[in-house]
Amino acid sequence: MMKTVFFSAVVLSLLAVGWSAPMVCEKLSKPVEKEVDLKGTWYVIAMSTESCWQALLLNLFLWPSASMDITSKGTVNTYNANLKMKMYGYCMNETELFSSKASLDGTDPNEVYLQTGCPDCVVIKESGSIMFMSRRTIVTAAEMTEFEKQAECLGWPKVQVLNTDHGTENCKDYTQAQELSEKEMEEIAESFGKRLSDMFLDLLKCFFRILGLTCIA
């Protein structure tokens, strides 16, 4: 009797695992069902690109932090976005006018807001990329795991988490070329070396992926 119960439990567990992944992917791949309020400040938390090199090399060489302040222009779905980026102590500001045409029904594959359990986040899927933004500079482990699952469901590479240093104190203007001090160059080299070490496996997986060796990647 006990053996039968144990066997049944094992079978049910295996079935649950087999069905849960497709069900989770189906949910996370659905577009949101209501309009997304884009106005305000958003911090770019993480991203993944269909081509593994794009997000990987961006994070390896630049490791930027990025945020944007979005205001409405008064016309439906038309906004001003003040993009702020910081890398190696240099900051840049750039304002752009953009029109959000994200589809709520999934009919436009070029820009879709996907489901997320994070109450103050948006997940934007565009052609070849998926981006995770939040009103906060840091999200919870569970919220990050959910986004990682969304990229996995798409069959895309591991997500790249951006820098969380958004402070602009003592920030240098990237438009004004300044010679780096020896100390600054050492700090940049040390930071790059650490990231290269941490991301070596990701680089290797990306290389195998490009070669089509997905079983290894």
C-alpha positions in Angstrom: 0.0 0.0 0.0 2.8 2.4 1.0 4.7 1.6 -2.2 1.6 2.5 -4.3 1.1 5.8 -2.5 4.8 6.6 -2.9 4.7 5.7 -6.6 1.6 7.8 -7.1 3.2 10.8 -5.4 6.3 10.5 -7.6 4.2 10.4 -10.8 2.1 13.4 -9.7 5.2 15.4 -8.9 6.7 14.6 -12.3 3.5 15.6 -14.0 3.4 18.8 -12.1 6.9 19.7 -13.1 6.2 18.8 -16.7 3.1 21.0 -16.9 4.2 23.9 -14.7 6.9 25.3 -17.0 4.6 25.6 -20.1 1.9 27.2 -17.9 4.3 29.7 -16.4 5.7 30.6 -19.8 2.2 31.1 -21.2 1.3 33.5 -18.4 4.6 35.4 -18.6 4.4 35.7 -22.4 1.0 37.4 -22.3 0.6 41.1 -22.9 -0.7 43.2 -20.1 -4.5 43.7 -20.1 -4.6 47.4 -19.2 -2.8 50.7 -20.3 0.6 51.2 -18.7 1.2 54.6 -17.1 4.7 55.5 -18.3 4.9 58.9 -16.7 7.5 59.4 -14.0 11.0 58.0 -13.3 12.0 54.5 -14.3 15.3 52.7 -13.6 16.5 50.1 -16.0 17.1 47.0 -13.9 18.1 44.3 -16.4 17.7 43.2 -20.0 18.2 40.3 -22.4 18.7 40.3 -26.1 18.0 37.6 -28.7 21.6 37.9 -29.8 23.7 37.0 -26.7 26.6 39.3 -27.6 24.6 42.6 -27.5 23.6 42.8 -23.8 26.6 40.8 -22.7 29.3 43.0 -24.2 27.4 46.2 -23.2 27.5 45.0 -19.6 31.1 43.7 -19.8 32.7 46.8 -21.3 30.5 49.6 -20.0 28.4 48.2 -17.1 26.1 51.3 -17.2 23.3 52.4 -15.0 20.4 53.9 -16.8 17.2 55.6 -15.9 14.7 57.8 -17.6 12.3 60.6 -16.6 9.2 60.4 -18.8 6.6 63.2 -19.2 3.6 63.3 -21.4 3.5 65.7 -24.3 -0.3 66.0 -24.2 -0.8 63.9 -27.3 -2.0 60.3 -26.8 1.0 57.9 -26.4 3.5 60.7 -27.1 6.2 61.4 -24.4 9.4 63.2 -23.7 12.0 60.9 -22.2 15.1 62.3 -20.4 17.6 59.4 -20.6 20.3 59.4 -18.0 23.3 57.0 -18.2 26.3 56.7 -15.9 29.5 54.7 -16.6 32.9 54.9 -15.1 32.0 58.1 -13.3 30.9 59.8 -16.5 27.3 60.8 -17.0 25.2 61.7 -20.0 21.7 63.3 -20.4 19.7 63.1 -23.5 16.1 64.0 -24.2 14.1 62.3 -26.9 10.5 62.5 -28.1 9.0 59.1 -28.5 5.7 57.5 -29.3 4.7 54.4 -27.4 2.8 52.0 -29.6 2.9 49.0 -27.4 0.2 46.5 -28.2 -2.1 45.3 -25.4 -3.4 42.4 -27.5 -0.1 41.2 -28.8 -0.9 42.1 -32.4 2.1 44.3 -32.7 5.2 42.0 -32.1 7.6 45.0 -32.3 6.6 46.4 -28.9 4.6 44.7 -26.2 4.3 45.1 -22.4 4.4 41.7 -20.9 2.9 40.5 -17.6 4.8 41.0 -14.4 4.1 40.3 -10.8 6.1 43.4 -9.8 3.6 46.2 -8.8 5.8 49.1 -9.9 7.7 47.5 -12.8 7.2 47.2 -16.6 8.6 44.6 -18.9 8.9 45.8 -22.5 9.5 43.3 -25.3 10.7 44.9 -28.5 12.1 43.3 -31.6 15.2 41.4 -30.4 15.2 42.6 -26.8 13.4 42.5 -23.5 13.9 45.1 -20.8 12.9 45.2 -17.1 12.3 48.6 -15.6 11.1 49.6 -12.1 10.2 52.7 -10.1 12.8 51.5 -7.6 16.6 51.2 -8.2 16.6 47.6 -6.8 14.0 44.9 -7.1 13.5 41.8 -5.0 15.0 38.4 -5.8 11.6 37.0 -6.6 10.9 39.8 -9.1 14.3 39.3 -10.8 13.7 35.6 -10.9 10.4 36.1 -12.7 12.1 38.3 -15.3 14.8 35.8 -15.8 12.1 33.2 -16.4 10.5 35.5 -19.1 13.8 35.6 -21.0 14.2 31.9 -20.6 10.7 31.3 -22.0 11.7 33.2 -25.1 14.7 31.0 -25.5 17.0 34.0 -25.0 20.3 34.2 -23.2 20.8 34.9 -19.5 19.6 38.4 -18.5 22.2 41.0 -17.8 21.7 43.1 -14.6 22.8 46.7 -15.0 24.7 48.8 -12.5 22.6 50.3 -9.7 24.8 53.3 -9.1 22.6 56.2 -10.2 24.2 58.9 -8.1 25.3 62.0 -10.0 27.6 63.5 -7.3 31.0 64.3 -8.7 29.8 63.0 -12.1 32.0 64.0 -15.1 30.5 65.3 -18.3 31.2 62.7 -21.0 31.1 65.5 -23.7 34.2 67.1 -22.1 37.1 64.9 -22.8 39.4 64.7 -19.7 42.5 62.7 -19.3 42.1 60.0 -16.8 44.4 59.9 -13.8 46.6 56.8 -13.1 44.4 56.0 -10.2 41.2 56.2 -12.3 42.7 53.9 -15.0 43.7 51.4 -12.4 40.2 51.4 -10.9 38.6 50.9 -14.3 41.0 48.1 -15.2 40.4 46.4 -11.8 36.6 46.7 -12.3 36.8 45.4 -15.8 39.0 42.5 -14.8 36.6 41.5 -12.1 33.6 41.6 -14.5 35.6 39.6 -17.0 36.3 36.9 -14.5 32.6 36.8 -13.3 31.2 36.8 -16.8 33.7 34.4 -18.4 31.3 31.5 -18.3 28.6 33.7 -19.9 31.0 34.6 -22.6 31.8 31.0 -23.2 28.1 30.0 -23.4 27.5 32.9 -25.8 30.4 31.6 -28.0 28.9 28.1 -28.1 25.4 29.5 -28.7 26.7 31.4 -31.8 28.3 28.2 -33.0 25.0 26.5 -32.6 26.2 24.2 -29.8 23.1 24.9 -27.7 23.4 21.6 -25.8 26.6 23.0 -24.3 25.4 26.6 -23.9 
